[in-house]
Amino acid sequence: MRLERYEYVADILKTLGHPIRLCIVAGLLENPGCNVSDMQHCLDIPQSTISQHLAILRSKGILQGTRSGVNVRYKVVNEDVVRLVKTLFPHERLSILKKRAATGNN
C-alpha cells in the first residue's frame, strides 16, 4: 500500500475523530437527507456548531449537501466512510449512538 493511501485513511480517521462529526455521519447513515435544524433537534447543540462541523465534513468529501428551497439536505457520499462507520457499530442501532453522543454517555 502506498503512503498516499495511509495519508487518506488517516485524514478520514482524524476527521471522524470528533464525537459530533462521528455522530452526524452515523445519524445521516440512518436518516439521509437531514438538514441542520433536524440535526440540532437531535443533538441539542447550537446550530452554528453543527454548521461548523458540516463544513469540515463537506470539505473532506465525506458529505454532500443538496439545496431544497431554503434548506440544505445532507447525505454521506464517501463509501469508505460508510463502510468504516458500519464496521465500527455493526450491532448497535445508530439512533442509540446519537442519543449517547448528545448526553455524553459512552
C-alpha positions, 0 to 999 in steps of 0.5 A, a space after each residue: 500500500 502506498 503512503 498516499 493511501 495511509 495519508 487518506 485513511 488517516 485524514 478520514 480517521 482524524 476527521 471522524 475523530 470528533 464525537 459530533 462529526 462521528 455522530 452526524 455521519 452515523 445519524 445521516 447513515 440512518 436518516 439521509 437527507 437531514 438538514 441542520 435544524 433536524 440535526 440540532 433537534 437531535 443533538 441539542 447543540 447550537 446550530 452554528 456548531 453543527 454548521 461548523 462541523 458540516 463544513 469540515 465534513 463537506 470539505 473532506 468529501 465525506 458529505 454532500 449537501 443538496 439545496 431544497 428551497 431554503 434548506 440544505 439536505 445532507 447525505 454521506 457520499 464517501 463509501 469508505 466512510 460508510 463502510 468504516 462507520 458500519 464496521 465500527 457499530 455493526 450491532 448497535 442501532 445508530 439512533 442509540 449512538 446519537 442519543 449517547 453522543 448528545 448526553 455524553 454517555 459512552 
